[in-house]
Amino acid sequence: MNQSCIFCRIINKEIPSKFIAENEYCIVINDIAPRAPIHYLIIPKKHIANLHAAEPSDAQLLGQVLLMAQEVAQTLPEPKAFQLVFNNGQQAGQSVFHLHAHLISGKFFSGL
């Protein structure tokens, strides 16, 4: 855990947040600045700055993020209609440097 990371502090329950879902690998919360009617963040519990910083030993954890997306999507009005976005690096729009996926539904963004 990185004590200066807001996501690590949410995972440690130092900052209150309602978890949409949780397992031993990751949590799911609402994005505080949603860009669609449904905009969740899937955040691994292990602090990894971004996808570029992931190592081969993180393969299972990365797979768990995708499986969590699949699980959470089952609660959506259209369970097979969502986008999953990873921003990697500041130039790509990453603002919190803890790997996370945006699960977006209810609005289609072309060109992502």
N, C-alpha and C positions, 0 to 999 in steps of 0.2 A: 504494500500500500504506500501511496505517496500522500503525505499529509497536506500538501499544497494543492492537491487535485480535488476539485469539487465532486467529481464522480466517486472517488475513493471515500470521501467524507459522507456521501449519500449511502454508499454501500455499507459503511460502518455505522450508519444511523446517527451520525453526528449532526447531519442536516436532515430535518424531517422531509419525507417524500412518500407519497402513496405508491407502493409497488403494484403494478398491474399483474406481474408474475415474477416468480423467483425460483431458482433451483440452485444446486451447489456450484454452478458455473457462472451464472449471470442473473441480472435483474432486468426488469422492464419497467420504465416509467413514462409518463407523458412528457413530451417536449414542452418546455416553458414558453416557447415562441413557435407554436404550430404553424405549419405552412399548408395544412390540409385538415379536413374534418377529423381524421384520425392520424395522429403523428406521435408514434412511440419511439423511445430510444431503448435499444437492446445493448446492455453494457456488461461486458465480462467483469467478473469480480477481481481478476488479476489485472494489475495495472500494466498496460502495454500502450505506449504513446500513440501508435497508429499501426496500420497494417504493414507498413514498411519496416517497422521495428519488431514485428512478430518473427519468431524463430521456428524451425521445424518442430521443436518440442511443444509448441503451442497449437499444433494441428488439431488435437482433440478439442481444445477450448474453442478454436475457431469454428469447428463443426458444430459445437453445442450452441453457438450464437445462431447459426442457420436453423438448427432444429428448434430453438426457442421461437424464431420467427415463424416457423411452420405451426408450432403449437398456438401461439398468440393469434395467428391469422384465423384459426378455427373459430374465434370469438367474433370475428368481423361480420358485418351484414353480407359481404361478398367474400368468403374465405379464400378464394383463389385469385382475387383482384387486389394486388398491393404492389408497391415498389419497395425495394430494399436498397438503401444507399449508404455507402461508406465514403466519407470525405477523408482524404489522406493528405495531410499537410495544409499549411495556412493558405497557400495559393489555390488549393482546391476547396476552400471554404471551411476547413476544420478550425473550430474555435476552442474546443476543449481537447487537450492532448492526452486523452485516454480513449483508446479504441472503442468505437461504438457504431452501431448500425441504426439508421433511421428507417422505421417501418411506416410507410405512408399509404393511406387509403382514403378513398372518397373524392380524390382529385387526381387527375392524371397530369404528370409533368413530362412533356416530351423533351427529348434531347438530353436526358440524364444518362 
